[in-house]
Amino acid sequence: MSSDTAATQTSSDGLPAPIPNTKKGPVVAVFCGASSGNKPEHLEAARSLAHALHANNASLVYGAGTTGIMGEVAKTLVSLSGPQSVHGIIPDALFGKERPRETGGEDEKIYGTKTIVKNMHTRKKMMAREVIEGGPGSGFVALSGGYGTLEELAEMITWNQLGIHGRGIVVYNVDKYYDGLIEWVRTSVTAGFITPGNAGILVEALDAEEVIKLLKEYKLSEDRMQLDWDQD
C-alpha cells in the first residue's frame, strides 16, 4: 500500500474518511468508462459535464482513472476548479493500471486528489457516502461506459429503491448510447417487474445543463421501500 492509504483517516465504519466538502456544495459521483469510445461526442460530453459542475460549485467523486472518459471529466474540472474539487477513489488492484503509481504527486495536480482502498466494495460505498453527505443537488451521473459503469449505476438505483439513499440518479444519454437501457426500464414496467413510480428513479438528460437541473429538481418515488438501514 502506498503512503496515500496510510495517511488517510478512518471513520467508525472502518472506511477511509471522505475528503471534506469545503465548498459546501453538491457532490456528484460520475460513473463512466476508462476508454474514450469510438466517437468524439463521448469525450465532448465529459468536458461539458465538467464545465457544468464548475459553474454550479459542484465537486466530483469518481473512480480515479486517468484515461478515457474518466480522465477527461476529472482533468477538465481540475483545470477549472482546482485539485480539491475532484476526489478519485481507486482499489489498490487497479492502481497502476488505471492511474500511474509513481508520480510524486504530479498526477493530483492534473486529475485531483485520490484515495487508495482495498477493494471495489469499499470504493463504491465511499463514493456513495460522499454524495449522500453532499449539499443539495448532489447525486449520481452515468456517462457512457461499459460493464463497470452499468453495474455501478444499477447498484445506486437499487439502493435508492431500497431507501438507502435519496439522491438523484441521471443517465447522460450521449448520442443515444443509453436508449436501450431506457427502453428496458419501460419494458420492465410493462412486464410487471418495475413499478411505474420506481421507473422514475432513473432519469435521462440529453446535455450537461440538464444533468444539473435534474439533480437539483429530483423527486423521490413514492414506491420506494421505507426500510431502516441504521440498525446494528
C-alpha positions in Angstrom: 0.0 0.0 0.0 1.2 3.5 -0.8 1.5 6.3 1.7 -1.8 7.7 0.3 -3.6 5.0 2.2 -1.5 5.1 5.3 -2.2 8.8 5.7 -5.9 8.6 5.3 -8.0 8.8 8.4 -10.6 6.1 9.0 -14.2 6.5 10.2 -16.2 4.5 12.7 -17.3 2.1 9.9 -13.7 1.3 9.0 -13.7 3.2 5.7 -11.3 6.0 4.9 -12.8 9.3 5.9 -14.0 11.3 2.9 -12.2 14.4 1.9 -14.2 17.3 3.5 -16.5 19.1 1.1 -15.1 22.5 1.9 -17.2 24.2 -0.8 -20.4 23.0 1.0 -21.9 22.5 -2.5 -23.2 19.5 -4.3 -21.1 16.3 -4.7 -21.6 14.4 -7.9 -20.4 10.9 -8.4 -19.8 10.1 -12.1 -19.7 6.6 -13.4 -18.1 6.3 -16.8 -15.6 4.4 -19.0 -11.9 4.3 -18.8 -12.0 4.1 -22.6 -12.8 7.1 -24.8 -15.3 5.3 -27.1 -15.3 5.5 -30.9 -17.0 8.8 -31.3 -15.7 12.3 -30.2 -19.2 13.0 -28.7 -18.4 11.0 -25.6 -15.3 13.0 -24.6 -17.0 16.2 -25.5 -19.8 15.3 -23.1 -17.3 14.6 -20.3 -15.8 18.1 -20.8 -19.3 19.6 -21.0 -20.3 18.0 -17.7 -17.1 19.2 -16.0 -17.9 22.8 -17.1 -21.5 22.4 -15.7 -20.1 21.1 -12.4 -17.7 24.0 -12.2 -20.5 26.5 -12.9 -22.6 25.1 -10.1 -19.9 24.9 -7.5 -20.1 21.1 -7.5 -17.4 18.6 -6.5 -16.7 15.4 -8.3 -16.1 12.0 -6.8 -15.1 9.3 -9.3 -13.1 6.1 -9.9 -9.7 7.9 -10.1 -8.8 6.7 -13.6 -6.7 9.0 -15.8 -7.7 7.5 -19.2 -10.8 7.7 -21.3 -13.9 9.5 -20.2 -12.9 9.1 -16.6 -9.7 11.1 -17.1 -11.3 13.7 -19.3 -14.0 14.7 -16.8 -11.6 14.8 -13.9 -8.8 16.8 -15.6 -11.3 19.2 -17.1 -12.8 20.0 -13.7 -9.4 20.3 -12.1 -8.3 22.8 -14.7 -11.4 24.9 -13.9 -11.9 24.4 -10.1 -8.6 23.1 -8.8 -7.4 19.7 -7.5 -9.6 19.8 -4.3 -12.7 19.8 -6.5 -12.0 16.2 -7.6 -11.7 13.1 -5.4 -10.7 9.8 -7.1 -11.2 6.6 -5.2 -9.4 3.5 -6.5 -8.8 -0.1 -5.3 -5.1 -1.0 -4.9 -5.5 -3.8 -7.5 -6.4 -1.2 -10.2 -3.8 1.4 -9.0 -1.1 1.3 -11.6 -3.4 0.1 -14.4 -6.0 3.0 -14.4 -3.7 5.5 -12.6 0.1 5.8 -12.6 1.7 4.7 -9.3 4.9 6.7 -9.1 4.2 10.4 -10.0 5.5 12.2 -6.9 2.1 13.7 -6.6 2.1 15.3 -10.1 -1.0 13.3 -11.1 -3.1 15.0 -8.4 -2.3 18.4 -10.0 -3.9 17.2 -13.2 -6.6 14.7 -12.0 -7.4 15.7 -8.4 -6.9 14.1 -5.1 -7.0 10.4 -4.6 -7.6 7.7 -2.0 -6.5 4.1 -2.4 -8.8 1.5 -0.9 -8.7 -2.3 -0.5 -11.5 -3.4 -2.8 -14.3 -2.4 -5.1 -17.0 -2.6 -2.4 -15.1 -0.1 -0.3 -14.7 2.2 -3.3 -18.4 2.2 -4.1 -19.5 2.6 -0.5 -17.1 5.5 0.0 -18.2 7.3 -3.2 -21.9 6.9 -2.2 -21.3 8.3 1.2 -19.6 11.4 -0.1 -22.7 12.0 -2.4 -25.1 11.3 0.5 -23.3 13.8 2.7 -23.1 16.5 0.0 -25.2 19.6 -0.4 -28.5 20.0 -2.3 -28.1 18.9 -5.9 -25.8 16.0 -5.1 -26.3 12.8 -7.0 -25.1 10.1 -9.3 -24.5 10.5 -13.0 -23.6 7.9 -15.7 -21.7 9.0 -18.7 -21.0 6.4 -21.4 -19.2 3.3 -20.2 -19.1 -0.5 -20.2 -19.9 -3.3 -17.7 -18.5 -1.5 -14.7 -20.4 1.7 -15.4 -23.7 -0.2 -15.8 -23.0 -2.2 -12.6 -22.3 0.9 -10.5 -25.4 2.7 -11.9 -27.6 -0.3 -11.2 -26.4 -0.6 -7.6 -27.2 3.1 -6.9 -30.7 2.7 -8.5 -31.3 -0.3 -6.3 -30.0 1.5 -3.2 -32.5 4.3 -3.9 -35.3 1.9 -4.4 -34.4 0.2 -1.0 -34.3 3.6 0.7 -30.6 3.5 1.4 -30.2 6.9 -0.2 -32.4 9.6 -1.6 -30.1 11.2 -4.2 -30.8 11.8 -7.8 -29.6 9.3 -10.5 -29.2 10.6 -14.0 -28.0 9.0 -17.3 -26.4 11.5 -19.6 -27.6 9.9 -22.8 -24.9 10.8 -25.3 -25.5 10.0 -29.0 -28.4 7.7 -28.0 -26.0 5.5 -26.0 -28.5 4.7 -23.3 -31.6 4.3 -25.4 -31.5 0.5 -24.9 -31.4 0.9 -21.1 -34.2 3.4 -21.1 -36.3 1.1 -23.3 -35.5 -1.8 -20.9 -36.9 0.1 -18.0 -40.1 0.8 -19.9 -40.3 -2.9 -20.9 -39.8 -3.9 -17.2 -42.7 -1.7 -16.2 -45.0 -3.3 -18.8 -43.9 -6.8 -17.7 -44.6 -6.0 -14.1 -41.0 -6.1 -12.7 -40.6 -2.4 -12.0 -43.5 -0.2 -10.7 -44.4 2.9 -12.7 -43.3 5.1 -9.8 -39.9 3.4 -9.5 -39.3 3.8 -13.2 -38.6 7.4 -12.4 -35.7 6.6 -10.0 -33.5 6.8 -13.1 -33.9 10.0 -15.2 -32.5 10.9 -18.6 -30.5 14.0 -19.6 -29.5 15.0 -23.1 -27.0 17.7 -22.2 -24.8 18.7 -19.3 -27.0 21.6 -18.1 -30.0 19.2 -18.0 -28.0 16.9 -15.8 -27.5 19.6 -13.2 -31.2 20.7 -13.5 -32.5 17.2 -13.0 -30.3 16.6 -9.9 -31.5 19.8 -8.4 -35.2 19.1 -9.1 -35.0 15.3 -8.4 -38.2 13.9 -6.9 -38.2 10.7 -4.9 -40.5 7.8 -6.0 -43.5 7.2 -3.7 -43.0 3.5 -4.4 -39.6 3.3 -2.7 -39.2 0.9 0.2 -39.3 2.6 3.7 -36.7 0.5 5.4 -34.4 1.2 8.4 -30.8 0.7 7.4 -29.3 2.2 10.6 -30.0 -0.9 12.7 -27.0 -2.6 14.3 
